[in-house]
Structures are given as C-alpha cells and as structure tokens.
C-alpha cells in the first residue's frame, strides 16, 4: 500500500500540503501550540504520544518527529503566499 507521504518529493511538500488544510485564522493557534510542545520541557516520548493521538496516517519516530514539527512550525510562520503547494 502506498502511503500518502510517498506521493511527495520532499518533506516540505508534505508539510505544505498539510498546512494548506488549516484555515488562515487558525494558523496562529497552530503555531502557538507547536511552540509550546517543542519547548525544552516536552520530551521526544511525550511528542510521540501526542502524535499517536492525532489522525496522522503515518509514523515519525524519535527525534525525527521533533525535527518534522520544527520544520512545520517554520513553514507555518512563513507568509501564506510563499507556501505554494508543489
């Protein structure tokens, strides 16, 4: 079975696609949440538990999840017009 993430050339493309589903008015709440969970007080194990409780259809493990979420935060904080979907 082909996973959705395999349809994208790069992780940034997957992130941009996912972010495109979030209404502009909700982006500030999303970025605030990511700032909170990426703080030094949230362990990789806690991030994994948070991820498991989402509707995500793929797994990211260990510190890879922290890096993925940090990149999602960077992209989410870019002006919306500079995040075209490939």
Secondary structure as GFF3:
##gff-version 3
##sequence-region A 1 86
A	DSSP	three_ten_helix	4	7	.	.	.	ID=ss1
A	DSSP	alpha_helix	11	19	.	.	.	ID=ss2
A	DSSP	alpha_helix	24	37	.	.	.	ID=ss3
A	DSSP	alpha_helix	44	52	.	.	.	ID=ss4
A	DSSP	alpha_helix	63	76	.	.	.	ID=ss5
A	DSSP	three_ten_helix	80	82	.	.	.	ID=ss6
###
